[in-house]
């Protein structure tokens, strides 16, 4: 699930979701580049997105 999808589902601003994800990754001692990517915003400007790893049950 991408950070954009999480922002939409939770009604949060995307930049706030990204900040929360980075904080969680730091707490887990992981680096965000392995989960991040670049996605243009609604105006076509460069932006970033983050994906969460798949959870298998």
N, C-alpha and C positions, 0 to 999 in steps of 0.2 A: 504494500500500500504506500502511495507516495505522500509526501508532506502536503501537497496541494489537496489531495483527497481528504486527509485528516483535517486540514483547515476548513474545508467545505462542510464536512460532517459535524465538526464541533462548533462551527460558527466563529472560529478564531481567525485573527489576521495571520496570513502566511508567514510573515517575518517573526511573529511571536511563536508560531509552531516550530520554525527552524531554530530559534533560540532555545526552546525547550528540548528539542532533539539533541542539539549540540551539548547542552548541559547533561542530559542523560548519558550520552556517549562518553563524556569526560568522566562521569561517575562510574561507568563500566570499564573505563580505561581503554576505550577504543577511539580511533581517530575518525573524524567525520568524512574524510575524502573517500573512503571505501563505500560509503553509503550515499554520496552526494552526486549531483549531476547539474547540468545547466538547462534550464527551460525558460523560453522567453515569457515575459509577463503579458497581460492582456493588451498592452500597447506595442508589443513586439520588442521591447527592450530586454537586454540580457538579464537573466535572473537565475536563482538557484532553486533546486529542489532536493529533497532528501527522500530516500526510500528506506523502509524498515525491512530487516531481514525476514524471510519467511519463517513462520513458526509451524513446525510439524507436530502433529499429535499422534 
